[in-house]
Amino acid sequence: MKEAMLVLENGQVFKGLSFGAEGECFGEVIFNTNMMGYQELITEPAYCDNIIVMSYPLIGNYGVNKIDMNSAGAYLSGLVVEEYSKIASNWLAYDNLSNFMKRHKIIGIEGIDTRYLVRLIRNSGTLKGAITTKKQDIKSLIKRIKDKDVDSLIDKVGCKKTYSWNERSKSKKLAVVVDLGTNFTLLNWLADNKFRVKVVPYTIDYKKILAMKPEIVVFSNGCGNPTRYKSIINMAEEIIGKKPIFGFGLGGIILGIALGARAYKMKYGHHGSNYPVRDIKKGTTSLTAQDHIYCLKDNSITKDNEIISINMNDDTVEGFQSKRYKVLGLNYLPETLPIG
């Protein structure tokens, strides 16, 4: 195994060993609290160009398989773990994680004190960084890290043309998904709720969406800074009031902005599958899977809208709905939601 370095924009350098692809990668360094699901994270469009630090120490022990893909591609920039398992044991596995990452040109580094790194990110907030297996001038590399734009990534993840997800469905109910970086989980969830699903690029004219006569319009999860996506916000503004709209993750934030709320970048975001969310009306709490770093300011949500769920860890807004229109935005995908 080759030596590798993780370099942060604050000048800190972590030395370890590489696995996966070789070379260099750049991205925003975040941490994820999952104990498993690394294949889903690597193929999750919302993590485009991120360098993920896994808080769980042993990664790779069950290899990779054909059913845990979250999309057709791989979008992660780099993976940081304390220990990469050279042995993969799983009857579904067809290969190990390192080979999978090599094929998708994703660089990994192991032998890092990930507990320290997680505490650093929690205290300082997300940091830009790079993983490299090359000999580098550190000062020059840090300058390149600081110059990297991590806020406008949607062009890398959205589809370029319209396609049907479940063509064989005989359902008369059509859900049109505006693709901001959607994943298989959302599309399958809609199909399970008896919708015929059609996915459209975010560059489409809103009139073409309305011409499809959908039962609902869904703004998907995705990546990047929602305040930069003016054309998508304008699209949402045009559809609101004409069709029921749902938004998840990035899509939910965009709907909130379209309804007059303001978004902000969180200190280190929510990334993992164990975030407790309280339903304000029902008084119940559920553990949810999340992957977002932008959130709506609670005091910016207008009187025509209401907060319906909050995060129990930090009291941030997790869900809202409009009182005037059929609009709902969530930072997570609920297991059950009456959308039929």
N, C-alpha and C positions, 0 to 999 in steps of 0.2 A: 504494500500500500504506500502511496506517495504522500509526502508531507503537504499540508495545506494550511492556510491562514484565514481566519475571519477577522476583517478589519472594520472598525466602526468609525463613523464620521467624527466622534469625539476623540479619536486618536488611539483608542484601546485596540490591542492586537491579541488574538487568541490563536495559539498554535495547536494543530491536531493532525489527523490523518484523513486523507480523502477517500471517498467511495462514490460510486456513480461516475458521472462524466468528469473529465479534466478540463482545465482552462480557468476562466474567471466569470463571475456573475455579479450583478448588482441588484439591489432592491431595498425595500423597507424591511427592517428586521422586527418581526413580531413574535409573540410566543403563543403556543396552542396547548390547551390543557387536556387534550384527548389522550387516553391510554392506548388507543388503537385507532385505526382508520387513516393511516398515513397514505394509503393509495388514493382514498377519496380526496384527501387534502391536495395531493400533487395534481390531481385532475380536476380540481375545483376552480372554475374561471374567476371567482371572487378573489382568489389568491394570486392573480396574475402578477408576476414580477416581484412577489414577496420572498423574503428569506425567512423561513419558519424555524423557530427554536422549539423543539418538542420538550415539554416539561417532564414527560414520562421518560425514565432513563434508558430503557431498552427498546430499540426500534428495529423492525425488519424480521422478527422471529417467525412470522407466518407467511413470509414471501408476498407474492402478488398473484392475483387471479383475474379471471375475465368478467366477473360479476360485480366487482367493487369499483368500477370506473364511474366517476361522477360526470364525465363528459367524454367526447371522442378524442380529446387531446390532453396535453399536460401543460400547465401554465405556471407552475411554481418556478421560481428562479433558483433557490437553493434550500438545502435542508441541513439543520444543525442538530446533532444528537450527542448524548453522552456516550452511548455505546451502540454501534451498529452490529446486529447479530449476523454472523457469517453463516449460521445454520438456520434454514427455513423449514418449518414443519407444518404442513397443512395439506389435507387431501385435495383441496381445490387449487393449490398453488401450481403454476406452470413455470415459474422462474423466481429468482431472488430479487430483492429490492434494488440492489446495486446495478444489476444488468438492466432492469426496467428503467432506472434513471439514466443509464448510459444511452439507451435507445432514444430517450426523450431529451437528451442533452441537459440534464439537471445535475448540478454539482452538490455533493454532500460532504460534510466534515464531521468527524467523530473525535472523541477524546476531549470534549469541551465541558467545562463545569457549567452545565445548563441551569443549575439552581441559582448560581451567581448571576448568570446572564438574564434569567427571568426577573430576579430582584432588581437588576440594573434597569431593565425596561420598565418595570412597574414604578420605579422611583423617578426616572428621567423622562419616560415616555418613549414612543417608538423612535428608532434611530435608523438613518440610512447606513448601509453597509455593503461589503463585498466579500465573497469567498474566492480565493485564488489558489491554484496549485503551481503558479508561476513565480519565479523570483521577481520581486517588485521593489521599486522605490516607494516606501511607505508614504512619504509626503506627497508625492505625485498621485498615488492611488487615492489618498484621502481627498485631494482636490477633485478628482474625477467622481468620487462618491458624492460629494457635496453638490456637484453640478448636475447630478442625475435627477430628472423629473419623475416623480412617483405618483403624480396626481391625475394624469390623463392617459388612461390605459384602455379605454373602452374599445378603441379600434382593433385591439388585438383579440378580443373575445366575442364580439357580437357576430351573428351570422350575416352573410352578404346578400342572401336571397331567401324568399319565403319557402317554407317547407312544412309538410304535415308530419306530426309525430306519430299518431295512431290512425293511419289511413283506413284500416279495416273497421274502425268503430262505426256503428250504425246510429250513434246518438244524434239527435237533432239539435242538441245544445253545443254551440261552438264557443270555445275559449281561444281568444287571440292573445298570444304571448309576445310582448315587445321585448326582444332579446337584448338585454344589457350585459349578458354573460350568464345566461341561464344554465342550469344543470339538470341532469336526468331526474333527480329527486323531485323537483318542482313539476316537471312534465308528467312524470308517472303519477304524482299525487293528483294532478288535474284529471288524468285519464281514469284513475281509481274513483274519482268523484263523478264519473259518467259523462265527461266532456269529450267531444272531439276537439283535438288540440292542433292549432296551426301557429307556427312560430314565424314572426316577421322581423326584419331588420329594424333597428332604431331610426334609420334614415327614411323610412317609409312615410308617405304623406298620410296624415290622420284620416283624410277623406276615404282613402283606400281601405283603411281598417273599418270604418263605419259602413262602407259598401259591402263588406263581408257579412254584415248583420249578426255580429257575435252576441251571445248571451252575456258574456263578460269580457273585459279587457284586463290583462294582467301585465304589470310592469315587473320584470324579473329582477332577481338579485344580480349583482355584478361588482365591478371594481372601479376605483378612481374617485375623484372628487365630484360629488353631485352638483355643486354650485357652478362647475364649469360647463355642465351639459345644458346650455340654454335652449337649444332646439328641442331636446327631449322634454324639458319642463314646459315649453310652449305646446308641444303635442299633448301633454297631459291636460293642460288648461283647456284645450279645444275639445277634448273627449269628455271631461268632467261635466256631468249634467245630462249627457246624451246616452251614456251607457254605464252600467255598474263597473267600477274599477277596483282592482286589488293590486297592492304593491308589496313586495317582499325584499328585505334588505335594502340595497341601493334603490330599487324601485319604490319602496315605501317612503324613503327619504325624499325622492323626487316628487311624489304625490303631495307630501307635506309642504314642500317649497311651493308647489303650484297652488296650494290653498293658503299661502301667506305666511307659513312658518319659516324659521331660519334654521339652518344646519350648521353644525360645528364639528371639528375633528376632535375625537376623544383622545385622552392621554395615551392609552395603549389598546383601546378597543375591546371587543368581546370575540374571542376565538376559541371555540371548544364546544363540547356537547353537554355541559353540566351547568348552564346558567339558569338560576331560578327566576321565573317571571310570575308576577302576581296579577291575576285578572281582577281589576278593581270592582267590577259589578258583581261578579260571582264570589269574590273573596277567596278564590282558590289559587294555589301556587303550583306551577309545573316546571320541570327541568327541560330546558330547550337547547337545541344546537344553534349556534350563531357564528357568523363570520363577517362582522362589520366593524368599521372604525369611525364612521360618521353617524351622527345622531341628531335628532331634532331638539332644539332648546324648548324646555317645557313652558317657559314664560312667553314664548313667541307663538304658541298655538292659539289661534283666534277663538273668539266666543262662538263662532259657527261650527267649531270642531271640539272634540273632547278626547282626552287621554283615556285609553281603556286598559292599558297594562304598563307596569313598570318593572324594572330590574331590581330584585331584592338585594343585590350586592351594593349597588351605587345609586339607586333611585332614578336612574336615567329612563327616558321614555322608550318603551318597547313597542307600543302600539297606539294608534289613534284612529278615529273615524269621524266622518263629517256628519253634522246634524241636518244639513240641507240636501246633500247628495249621497248617492250610494258609492261611497269611497272608503276604503279600509287600507291602512298601511301597517305592516308588522316588520320587526327586525328578525323574525324567526319564522319557520314554517310549522304551523300547528298540526298535530296529528288529526284533529277533527275540527272542522269549521263548516257551518251550514252555508254553502255557497250555491246550492242547487236552486 
